[in-house]
Amino acid sequence: MSRSAGTGSKTISVEEAGRWLGISRNAAYEAVKRGEIPTIKIGRLLLVPVAPFERMLGLSVNTNTEAA
């Protein structure tokens, strides 16, 4: 999976994280509540930072922008 479906966003919604995992919206929020999905809270808004989420899933996160 690529960063937020190719948008390059550094965060995704909890609902989107649930879609990546193949679980329902409610199941995703329950996983957040248990601490199983990393989140940041801005006011009442919960966001999932993509880099830690991808690391949690074992996906490659390439932060090296050096040209070959």
ChimeraX commands (.cxc) that place a marker at each C-alpha (Angstrom):
marker #1 position 0.00,0.00,0.00 radius 0.5
marker #1 position 1.24,3.42,-0.77 radius 0.5
marker #1 position 1.02,6.50,1.36 radius 0.5
marker #1 position -2.65,7.42,1.66 radius 0.5
marker #1 position -3.56,6.00,-1.73 radius 0.5
marker #1 position -0.85,8.00,-3.49 radius 0.5
marker #1 position -1.69,11.45,-2.09 radius 0.5
marker #1 position 1.58,11.72,-0.15 radius 0.5
marker #1 position -0.32,12.69,2.99 radius 0.5
marker #1 position 1.52,12.15,6.26 radius 0.5
marker #1 position -1.68,11.21,8.10 radius 0.5
marker #1 position -4.83,9.26,7.33 radius 0.5
marker #1 position -8.19,9.00,9.05 radius 0.5
marker #1 position -9.01,6.18,11.43 radius 0.5
marker #1 position -11.58,5.02,8.87 radius 0.5
marker #1 position -8.88,4.83,6.17 radius 0.5
marker #1 position -6.60,2.89,8.52 radius 0.5
marker #1 position -9.48,0.48,9.04 radius 0.5
marker #1 position -9.85,0.06,5.27 radius 0.5
marker #1 position -6.10,-0.72,5.01 radius 0.5
marker #1 position -6.61,-3.40,7.67 radius 0.5
marker #1 position -9.85,-4.72,6.20 radius 0.5
marker #1 position -11.86,-3.96,9.33 radius 0.5
marker #1 position -14.95,-1.87,9.98 radius 0.5
marker #1 position -14.94,1.75,11.11 radius 0.5
marker #1 position -16.09,0.73,14.59 radius 0.5
marker #1 position -13.43,-1.98,14.85 radius 0.5
marker #1 position -10.78,0.59,13.84 radius 0.5
marker #1 position -11.89,3.00,16.59 radius 0.5
marker #1 position -11.88,0.13,19.12 radius 0.5
marker #1 position -8.30,-0.74,18.03 radius 0.5
marker #1 position -7.34,2.92,18.56 radius 0.5
marker #1 position -8.92,2.83,22.02 radius 0.5
marker #1 position -6.84,-0.28,22.87 radius 0.5
marker #1 position -3.66,1.40,21.56 radius 0.5
marker #1 position -3.28,-1.02,18.66 radius 0.5
marker #1 position -3.34,1.72,16.00 radius 0.5
marker #1 position -1.03,4.73,16.53 radius 0.5
marker #1 position -2.85,8.06,16.55 radius 0.5
marker #1 position -2.35,11.74,17.18 radius 0.5
marker #1 position -5.16,13.87,18.55 radius 0.5
marker #1 position -5.75,17.44,17.44 radius 0.5
marker #1 position -8.70,18.78,19.38 radius 0.5
marker #1 position -11.40,16.15,18.79 radius 0.5
marker #1 position -9.81,14.93,15.55 radius 0.5
marker #1 position -7.97,11.60,15.61 radius 0.5
marker #1 position -5.42,11.05,12.85 radius 0.5
marker #1 position -3.20,8.07,12.10 radius 0.5
marker #1 position 0.39,9.02,11.16 radius 0.5
marker #1 position 1.25,7.01,8.05 radius 0.5
marker #1 position 4.93,6.25,8.75 radius 0.5
marker #1 position 4.41,4.60,12.18 radius 0.5
marker #1 position 1.28,2.82,10.87 radius 0.5
marker #1 position 3.20,1.40,7.90 radius 0.5
marker #1 position 6.06,0.31,10.21 radius 0.5
marker #1 position 3.52,-1.38,12.46 radius 0.5
marker #1 position 2.20,-3.28,9.44 radius 0.5
marker #1 position 5.73,-4.21,8.34 radius 0.5
marker #1 position 5.52,-2.12,5.18 radius 0.5
marker #1 position 8.60,-0.41,3.82 radius 0.5
marker #1 position 8.79,3.30,4.59 radius 0.5
marker #1 position 11.50,4.93,2.49 radius 0.5
marker #1 position 12.45,8.29,3.99 radius 0.5
marker #1 position 15.71,8.47,2.03 radius 0.5
marker #1 position 15.27,10.99,-0.80 radius 0.5
marker #1 position 18.84,10.61,-2.08 radius 0.5
marker #1 position 19.07,9.99,-5.83 radius 0.5
marker #1 position 20.91,6.86,-7.01 radius 0.5
marker link #1:1,2 radius 0.2
marker link #1:2,3 radius 0.2
marker link #1:3,4 radius 0.2
marker link #1:4,5 radius 0.2
marker link #1:5,6 radius 0.2
marker link #1:6,7 radius 0.2
marker link #1:7,8 radius 0.2
marker link #1:8,9 radius 0.2
marker link #1:9,10 radius 0.2
marker link #1:10,11 radius 0.2
marker link #1:11,12 radius 0.2
marker link #1:12,13 radius 0.2
marker link #1:13,14 radius 0.2
marker link #1:14,15 radius 0.2
marker link #1:15,16 radius 0.2
marker link #1:16,17 radius 0.2
marker link #1:17,18 radius 0.2
marker link #1:18,19 radius 0.2
marker link #1:19,20 radius 0.2
marker link #1:20,21 radius 0.2
marker link #1:21,22 radius 0.2
marker link #1:22,23 radius 0.2
marker link #1:23,24 radius 0.2
marker link #1:24,25 radius 0.2
marker link #1:25,26 radius 0.2
marker link #1:26,27 radius 0.2
marker link #1:27,28 radius 0.2
marker link #1:28,29 radius 0.2
marker link #1:29,30 radius 0.2
marker link #1:30,31 radius 0.2
marker link #1:31,32 radius 0.2
marker link #1:32,33 radius 0.2
marker link #1:33,34 radius 0.2
marker link #1:34,35 radius 0.2
marker link #1:35,36 radius 0.2
marker link #1:36,37 radius 0.2
marker link #1:37,38 radius 0.2
marker link #1:38,39 radius 0.2
marker link #1:39,40 radius 0.2
marker link #1:40,41 radius 0.2
marker link #1:41,42 radius 0.2
marker link #1:42,43 radius 0.2
marker link #1:43,44 radius 0.2
marker link #1:44,45 radius 0.2
marker link #1:45,46 radius 0.2
marker link #1:46,47 radius 0.2
marker link #1:47,48 radius 0.2
marker link #1:48,49 radius 0.2
marker link #1:49,50 radius 0.2
marker link #1:50,51 radius 0.2
marker link #1:51,52 radius 0.2
marker link #1:52,53 radius 0.2
marker link #1:53,54 radius 0.2
marker link #1:54,55 radius 0.2
marker link #1:55,56 radius 0.2
marker link #1:56,57 radius 0.2
marker link #1:57,58 radius 0.2
marker link #1:58,59 radius 0.2
marker link #1:59,60 radius 0.2
marker link #1:60,61 radius 0.2
marker link #1:61,62 radius 0.2
marker link #1:62,63 radius 0.2
marker link #1:63,64 radius 0.2
marker link #1:64,65 radius 0.2
marker link #1:65,66 radius 0.2
marker link #1:66,67 radius 0.2
marker link #1:67,68 radius 0.2
view
